[in-house]
Amino acid sequence: MNHDTPLSPLPLQHLTASRCRVMTTRQLREHGIPAAATTERCRPGGGWQQVLPGIYLLHPGPPTSEERLHAVLLYASHRGPGVPRQTGPSGDAPEAMITGLAALALHGFTEAPPLLALNRIEVLVSRTRRLRSTGFARILRAVELPVPQDRTGVPAAPVPRALADAIGGLTDAATVRRLLTEAVRGGHCEAGAVVRELSRARLLTRPHVVDAVDTLLAEGRALAEQQLYAMVRAHGLPDPLWNVDLRLPGGPQLGGVDAFWPEHSVALEIDTRAPRAEEDPLHSPFFQKREHLERLGITVVRCLPRTLRQSPEQQAAVVRTALMAAGDREPGAYVVVLPR
C-alpha cells in the first residue's frame, strides 16, 4: 500500500483555518495531503514551511510560542510507519515533555525568559529514543521520565527537574541563584527536591551552582521558619522556645531543634534535608536524633516545609496531639536548653 495515497481528501483551507496549524507528515497524510503536495506547499510562495524534520507550519509567518512548543513536542513524539509508540506503565504516559527554561516559563517563573526569546526549547524524552537536537528543538534524555504537569495544555516537567535541566546549560551565577530562589520563594517546590535533582544531574560539582544552593537552602529554611511561627500563632498553640540546642546536664549535646515545649517535653524539627532514594530512613540523621531524644522521654515532631505551606492546620493538629499526650507519659529527662 502506498502510504502517500490520500485517505479522505480535504480542502487545504480546512487545515490552514484550523486552530492547530502545526502538523506532522503523517497527520497531513491522514488528512489526505500527499507528500508531493506538502513539498509543493513549502516552496517559496506556497504558504507553508517546514520548521523541524517532518513538522510543518501551515502558514508563512513566524511561529507563535504555542506553535513552537507544539512543533517540538510533535518532533520528539513523531515516529515513522511501523514504529510502535512507547508508553509508560499506565499505557498513556506522554513520550515527551517540555523541560528547562521553557518549562519554567510555563510554570510562571518571572526569572525565566519569555518563550519567544528562547533560541532553543528543551524537550525531555526517554533515553531509548533515537533523536537528534535540531533547529530550535534540543533533546534531553532521561532514564525514567518524571510525571509531567499540564500547563495550559502542554506537558511540562515538574519544577525540580526543569530547574536541573535549565541550570545544566547556564554558566551565569546570578541567573542560577535567581531561578533557585524563585523556586522556593514562589512556592513552586521545596529546596530539598531541587537539591536532589541537581545532585542526580551531577551539577553540585560546579562552584557557581554550589554557591546558589547554599542561598537556596537558607531561603528554604527561613521561609519554613516563618510559616512555623505563623502556624503556632494562627492555631493557638502555646509559645515554645524557638531555635534551641538541647544537652544533658554536664553531658553531651543532644542536638538542635526548631521549637521546644519544655513543660510538655515536646520538640519540633523542620526537616529540610534533600531526600535521597538510597537512604535508609532508619539510619537518617533525623531518625537517630529522634530515637535518642525519645529514649529520654522527649517527643519529637518531624515537620516538612511542604506540610507547613500546604496544610498548616494538619501540622498544628499533630503538634497539639503531642502536647496533649504529655500528661499520659512519664516525665522526660531534665535537659539544659541553650539558644542556638
N, C-alpha and C positions, 0 to 999 in steps of 0.2 A: 504493500500500500504506500502511495506517495504521501508523505506527511505534509507536503505543501499544498495538498488539494483543499480548497476552501470547503468547510463543512456546512456553513449556513451563511452565505454572503450577506453582509450588511453594508449600507452606505457608509463611506468614510466619514461623513458628517456625524454619524451616530457615535463614533469614537471621539472625534475632536470635540464634540459638545458634552461629553460625559464628564462627571466630576473628577474621576481619576484619569489623568492624561499621561500616565506613565505605565508602560506595558512591556512584557517580555515577548520574545519571538513566538513562544508557544501560545501566549494569550492572544496575540494578534491572529495567529493561525486559527485558533478556536473561534475567533470572530469572523473567519472567512477571508482573512487577508494573507495571501501567499507571500513567501519570502521575496519574490521578484517585485511585488507591489510595494512592500515595505522599503526595499532598496531604492526604488524609484522615488518614493516619497521623501527619502533622506537626501536626495540630490539637491544642489542649490536651487532655491525657489520652490522646493517640494512641500515645505511647511512642517516637516518632521525632522527630528535629529536623533542620532544615536549618542546617548550620554555615557553609557557603560557597555561593555560587551554583552550583547543580547538584550539590552534595555533601551527602550525608545521613548522619547518625549514627543507627544503628539501636538506640539505647537513650536513655532520658530524662535520664540523669545527665551531668555534665560530661565532656568527652573526656579520655582519658589523653594523656600526652605522645606515645606512639606513634600514637594516633589523630589528634592534631593534625598531626603530621608527615605521616601518610598522607593526610590531608584536603588539606593544602597541595599535596602532590605531585600528587594527583588533580586538583585545581583547575587547577594550572599545566599539566597534560598533557591536560586534558579538551577535547574538540572536539565540535562539533555534527555531525549527519549529513552525509555527503558531503564533509567537510573532510579532506583527506589528512593522515596523520601525518608529521611531519618527522623524519628521522633523519640521522645523520652518515654519513661515507663508508663505514663498515663496515656500515651498514644496521641496526644495533641500538643506536645511541647513545641514551641517555635524553633526553627533551625537557626535563627539568627536574632540578635537584638542589638540596638544601638548602645554604645558604651562611650567612655572617655568624655571629652568636653561637650560633645553633642548631647550625651545623656544627661550631664549636669545641667545644661541649658534647659532640657525638657523637665528636669526636676525643679526648675525655678531658681537655680543659683544665679545671683546677681553678678558674681565674680567670673562667671563663665562667659566667653564671647558669644554674641548673637550667632544663631545657626548660619546665617548667610555670610558671616565673616570668617567662617572656618574653611580653610582650603581643602581639608580632608575630613571625612566623617568616619569615625571608627566603628566597626561592627564586629561583634563577638560571635564566633562560630565554634563548633566542635573541632578539636584538633585533627579529626579524621577527614575533614573536608579538604578537597584539593582545590584551593582557590588562591589567587594572587591579588595583592593590592594593585589597584589600577585607578587612574583618574582621581576622582575625589572619594573613592572608597578605600579605606585602609582596613585590612583584615587582621584581626587579633584572634588567637585560638585559646581554648580552654579545655582542660582535661575533662571537666564536668561543668556544664553550663549552669549558672545560677537561675533561680526562678525569676523571670522578668517581671517588671511592674509596668502596667499600662499608663502611658502618659499621652493624653489626647489621641488615643487610638494607636499609639506607637509603642512597641515593646522595648523597654529600656532596662539596662542592667541596674540592679539595686545600687544605691548611692555609694556604699563602701567599695564595691567592685569598679564602678565607674570612676571613682576617685583614683584608685590604684592604676587603672588603665590610663587615665589622663596624666597623672604625675609621672608615669613611666616615660613620657615624652617631653617633660618640662625640665628646663635647667634653671629657670629664674626662681630664686629662693623666695622672693616676696610673693610671687604668684602662688607658689605651692603653699605658703603659710596662709594666705588669704583664703584659698579654697578649703583647706583643712579647718580653719577657724569657722568659716561659714557653715560647714557641715555640722558642727556641734552647736554653735550659737544659734543657727537657724532651725535647730530641732530636726534635722534630716536623719541623723543616725547617732549612735554612741561612739565615743572616742575609741573604745576597745575594739569595736568591729572594724574600724578603719585601720587600726594598727595591725590587726590580724591579716587584713588583705594586703597591706604594704609589706608585711613580713613574707606572706605567701609569694608575692611578686619579687622578693629579694631586693626591695628598694631601701631597706634600712641600713644598707652599707654606704649610701650616698650622704655626705655630710649635710647638705642643704635640706635633705628630707628628714634626717635625724633631728636637726635643729627645729624644723617645723613641727615634728611630732612632739617634742618637748613642750612647745607652745600649745599644741592641741590637747595634750593630757592635762596641762594646767588649766586650760579653758574648760575642759570637760568636768574636772573636779570642782572648780569654782562654781560652775553652773549647777552641778548636783547639790553642792552645799547650800546654795541659795534656795533651791527647791525643797531641801530638807527643812531649812528654817521656816519656810512658808507653810509646809505641811504641818509642822508642830503647832504653829500659831493658828492656822485655819481650822484644825480639828480638835483644838482644846486640849492638847496633850500637856502634861506638866513639863516645865522647862528643865532640860538636862544640863549637865556640864558639857560644854562644847569643846571638841578637839583637845583631848587629854591623853596622856600616857598613864598606863597602869603598871604598878610593880608591887611585889610583896614587901612588907617592912623588912629592911635590911637584906632583901633578897634580889633576885634577878628581875629585869624588865619583862613585863608581860606583853608589851606592845601598845600601840596607839589605837584609839577608837574615835569616831567622829562625834558620838554622843554617849553620855553615861548618866544613868539614873542611880546614884549610889544607894538610896534608901530602898530601891527595888532590886538591886544587883542585876540590872539590865544594861547591856551595852549595844550600841548600833554601829555598824561599819558600812560605809559606802564602798561597794566593790566595783572599782573602775578598771580592773585588770583586763588586758586583752585576752579573751578566751582562746584556748588552744585545743584543737581537736585531739591531740595526742596526750593531753594532760590527764592524769588520773585525779578526779575530784577529791578522792580520799587523801591524796598526798599534796594538795594545793596549799600554799601559804595560809589562805583564809581558813581552810578546814583545820589545819594544825593549830592555829591561834585559837579558833573557837573551841576545839577539843580541850586545849589547855585551860582556858578560862572557865569552861563549863565544869571541869573537874573541881574547880574552886567554888562552884555554886553560882557562877555569873552567866546568865542567859545572854547569848549573842545573837542579835538580829542582823541578818545579811540584807543589804538594801541595794538594789540595782538602779542606776540612773534612769533606765527606761521606765521602771515602775513609778519612780518619783514623778517623772514627766507625764506619763500617760494615765496612771491610776493612783494618784496620791491618797485617795480615800482607802484603797485596798492596803497600801503600805501603813497608813495610820491605824487601821484595824489590827494589823499584825503586831504593831508596837503596843497598842492598848491591851491586847490579849496577853502579851508577855508581862506587862506591868501588873495587870490584874492577877495573874497567876503567881505573883511573887509571894502572896500570903500563904499559898499552899506548899511552898518549898521550904527546905531548911535554909536558914540564913547563910548568905555567901561569906566566903572568907574576907577578912579585913584586908583591904588593899590601899596603897598610897596612890593618890591622884595628883598628877603633876600637869601643868599646862604644856601643850605641845607646840 
